[in-house]
Structures are given as structure tokens and as C-alpha cells.
């Protein structure tokens, strides 16, 4: 007799816990082969607001971690993903990615996290400055995290793009509420389990699944989201940029019409981090 | 004065009052340099002064005496389009010019402005109302310094952005405010040109003259036609500048309300945007602060440029134990401020920039009185003509008062108190704005703690209202995004790949 396998109920990772949507709504996900995979939480605006609250609560603690500590945690996340490459590869394959490409995407995601793990205690040394003002003042500019950042992950490279979007944001001490690819939410669901076991404090990265059009208006107008980034259609960009004006939110959206190659080295680096910091300049007189 | 305990050296007895200003009249000391004004200023497009297509002009008024100064061309949409076409034509050659050569043009602009500094200072004071000592010692030299600083970046962009390919955006549309007309022009144009962009700039309606005088300097410098175009006008012209399809990037300095409307109007356009908007800065004085210096800093923080300063220290947070002592000293100091003719070299507080702004200040001050705050104004005399407002202190202000929440943009200080460091941080950050803040304390670790906790782009510790081309300036939250000055400011004028 063959053993009936235990299937895993898909849950999303919010506030350090695995939740279904507060609404109880789900949508069925089928593999590219047509095989039923599971019921994915169809997160609501309320779930989004809860996630923002969790991210806001986690923010000050995460920002106050030492840069060294943040680097070690990002590296630990890479370790956790590497160790579970098989499961993430299967999640990508379920969405139709061929096996070799899926494995390559997981490996690239791990490498991307390692890249940012190394940035945590260096970006400040490149972006910050001591400014030679023409008067007897010590004047210096440092970076600070913006706060809670909303991210919209694309359907292409649903794992690598998501990792590439949130890694620079948390590298510099922000916290994240990300909406996973609507078409391929499974890699994000699995990734949540690695986030949970990586020493990353709960609430630093929050992942939602569901229908983008239900969530975009709240991403646009939620005043506690200090920035929104990721990939969006022309209509969604307009909605978000219009709504962002109410609280002068920072918007860094890439056009969905011009897909990027997330495997490129250009998709990582210092300037992706810089997009999510504020610059603060302090003056003090020099004297006895 | 209600201090008698010996808890702190700052609570010592007040000194005798010496109010010289009330005892005898100062002789007038007007600055007499010739501002060399023309009776009429046309638009500056493609390297030439041109009349607006609809032949419309408006009058620029001297706020110090309400007399007309000059007629200014009003740019319509067609004129703005001409300016953009000229800027777009100029862009390929300008952006391909070796950085060192672009830099030389900027050095020339700095030098030519220094040559004509006094003339520009007088023009700035006549048109905007600011005291001549500020225009002469701050606005004009700082504007020249911005060109000089950014000139040097033009051939060093690769050093500013390691690991990236640097390119200009293209044509940049810039809209600037009336509080520092020439300086804001310099903050906008200098980094844009250094990075290889070309510019369409609109000065504020009430203060166009120094921008159009600066166009003369652009000609004197031999700047290629179209690299900088200046279109004067009001909100309609500004909207045309912001909306023009050839604008690759828009930079705006002004009110938060207009900044938000620009964000909405650009939504979905793909244009780059930076905003430097309003503020309601907390200037925080702890009980160990050097009080004489703090009082000077508070006065400079709120009365500099009549309080027409987005980063003005308009909310004074004083630790409770020294609140009476600080208020007493402030009242004494404010009574010695000289309010009047902006051209007079002894004037501390000049004219309010416009009748509309004066009305807004009066409305908010009336709201402060109505909401129960205690008003103090010195009994100084004001000139019979012109728009003036006495330096004003409000004590007993609550966080819910309009004068504690809304940007007044005038010489009006709202004074609140706090007890602990945490309360100071909480109150300072309790605003939608986040442009600047001040901290006064003798304790170094507390300065760094406050500087870390305050949600503001600029923190002045034991000083206030200091600026420098090398020092990035710009806000958090609803005070906008992007920086001006320094390497960080330059970044907003380049595309990295």
C-alpha cells in the first residue's frame, strides 16, 4: 500500500506568524500541469493594514540592530534558503519554471542575499559624508531607514524578484510589507518559512498573497507606508503615485511593461539600498 | 522674572534691561548701491530676452513700500513650450561637453555673480523685502558659493557615484519660491548644469527680478543658448512647467499643498521628481543649554528672513525648569530687534513678502489668540507704507493649536514646554513635517541621541539656520524628498545605470 502524503496548507508570513487571511478567503492554486496545489490566502486590505502595523512595530528594533548583526541575519537567511533549495525549486517548478531554471533562480536568490549581507556595515561608509562647510562647524550626513516600505513583486522570477526587492530594503533597517506575485504565490509562501527560521525578527518582512487589484489602493494611500516600490502596471503606477501624494510617500516603481532581467548584476547593489534611506545632516559648532 | 532657586546656573537672576532701541531713534542707514533695474523684464528663452507671445506683463511690487519696481513678462503655455524646445535642443551638445568645460561655465557664473554681488543684493531686498544685511551677507554670497561648489563636480561625477554609469536626465523643469529667490535658483540650476542637464526655471511670481537679472549673467558668461531658460509667471505658468512632456525631471521648492498637487499631476508620467516643501521645525532647548547662545539661536531660527524660511525654528520646545527664564530673555531680545526698511543696514526684520502672506500671518496669529495662547509683541513702530509684521512670541501653546501645527511662514514663534528627553522627542516629531530641528544642550551624548531620534533632514545642534553648498538639505515625511547640496543633492540630477 502506498502512503498518502501529507500536503502543506499554504499560509502567509505576517508579523512573525503564519496566517490565513482574516477574511477566510482563499483562491485555489493549480500547478502548470493542472494538478491542484492548495488554497492560497486571498489577503485583504485589512490583512495589509495588519501587516503594516506589524512592520511598524518591528521597525525601531530592526533599525537599532547593529549593522554587523543585520548582516549576520541576512547571511543566515541565505543559509536557510540554500538548505531548502529543493523545496523552493519545487515551488517554482509548480508555477511552470523548468527544473534547471528553478534551481538557478533559487541559487541566484541565495547569492543576492549574501551580496546584501555584506552591504549592511558598508553602505553607510559609501553613502554618508562628512561635509567641509565653510564655517567652523562639524557637519556630517548619515543615512536612516525610511520606515515601513510596501513592495509589489512581479510575476517574472517570482522568488528572485521578491528577494531582490526586499533585501536592499531590510539591509538598511527598513521593514517590509510585500505583495507576492499573484500568478505565482507559492515561492513566497515557502520563503516565509525560511524567513521565520533565519533569526530575522518577526514583522521585519511580511508577505501577503492575493489579488493585486484589491490591495493596490491601500498600498497607495496607507500613510504609515513611507515608500512603495517594486513592479507595477501603468494603471497601478498611476493609482499608487496619485495616492502617495497625500502623505508625500516615496515611490520607486518599475514599469511592468518593460520586464527586467532579475538575474543581472545590475539588479543589486548600493543604489538599490540608497533608494530606501533618508539622509540626515547634523551641524555642530567646533569650539572649546 | 520668576526665578529664585539655585537649581541650575541657568536659573540665575535676570540682568538689568538695556533697551537702547526705545531710547533714541537710529539715523537711517540705507544701502545706496544701484540695483540697475530695468523697467521691464522679458522672458529668457534660448539665450535671448523675448517678449511673451500674448504680450502679457505683471507688476513686481516692492513690499517695503508697495511701490511698483518693474514689469515682468507673464509666460503662457506657448512660451513655456518654447523654453522647453530650446532646452531640448541645447541638451545634446551640453550633456556631451566634457565635464571640465561645463564646470568652467559654472565657475564663470559664480565669479560674475560675485562681481555684481552688491547690485544683486539690493535688487533682492527691493523685490523680496528681506533685510539688506541678509541679502548682502547670506543670499548672494551663498548663491555664488553654490555655483562654485558644483562647478567642481562637473568633471568628477564618476567619483560621486562609484560603481555606476552616470548620465543626466535631460531637460529639468524647476519651480522655486519667493523666500530666497536667487539662492533657490542657484540651488536648482547649479547641480542640474554640473550633471549635464538643461533647465527651464520659473521664479516665484512676487520675486522674479533677480532671476531675470541672473539671465544677464548667463549671457555675460556666454552660456550656450537654451541651456538655461527662465520663464516668469504665477501658478498657471508653474503648472505648464511641471506638466510639459519634455520635462524628464521636475524639482519644486514651495508649500506642501502645492507639492502634493504636483505629485498628483505627475502620477504615472514617469518623470523624476524632487520636492522641498514646508516645515514646522522644533527648536529644543534643554535646561543645561548655554542660554545666551540659545536665545540668539532661537531669534535667528524664527526671525531670519521674517520667518519666511521653510526650516524656521517655529516651535520652541523649552524644558520646563527654564521656560520662564528663556521667555524673559526672549522678550528682552525681541524688543531690540529693528523692524522696518529692508534697505536699511540696521534692519533686522524687513517686509513681509506680499499682502497675501501678511494676511495669512494675521489669520494664524488671530487663531493663536483665539485658541488661548499668550501673545507678546514688542511696541516697535512700523513704517507707514509697506507690509510689515512685528516679531511675535506665543507662550502657553498647546500641540493642538493651529499655531503649533500649521506652517505660518512669518515672524511668529510658538513656545511649548517639555519635561523629559522622551517627551521632547515625542513632541518634536508630532508633526507631518520633517525638514529640520534644533537642539540646545551642553551634553554631547544627548545631542547625538536627539539627532538620531528626530525625524528631520537637518539637525542643528547648538546652532540654527546654517547652510552650505556642501551640506545636503531636504526633508523627511511631508517636507518632501530629495536633497539639495552636497554629493547627496547631486544624486537627484543624475541617472545611474
Interface residues (C-beta under 8 A of the other chain):
Chain A: X126 X127 X129 X131 X132 X133 X134 X135 X137 X139 X141 X144 X226 X234 X237 X238 X239 X240 X241 X242 X244 X245 X246 X247 X248 X250 X255 X266 X269 X270 X271 X274 X278 X279 X280 X281 X282 X283 X284 X285
Chain B: X145 X161 X162 X163 X164 X256 X259 X260 X261 X263 X264 X266 X267 X268 X270 X275 X277 X432 X447 X451 X452 X456 X457 X458 X459 X460 X461 X462 X463 X466 X468 X470 X471 X472 X473 X474 X476 X477 X478 X479 X480 X481 X483 X486 X487 X488 X491 X496 X497
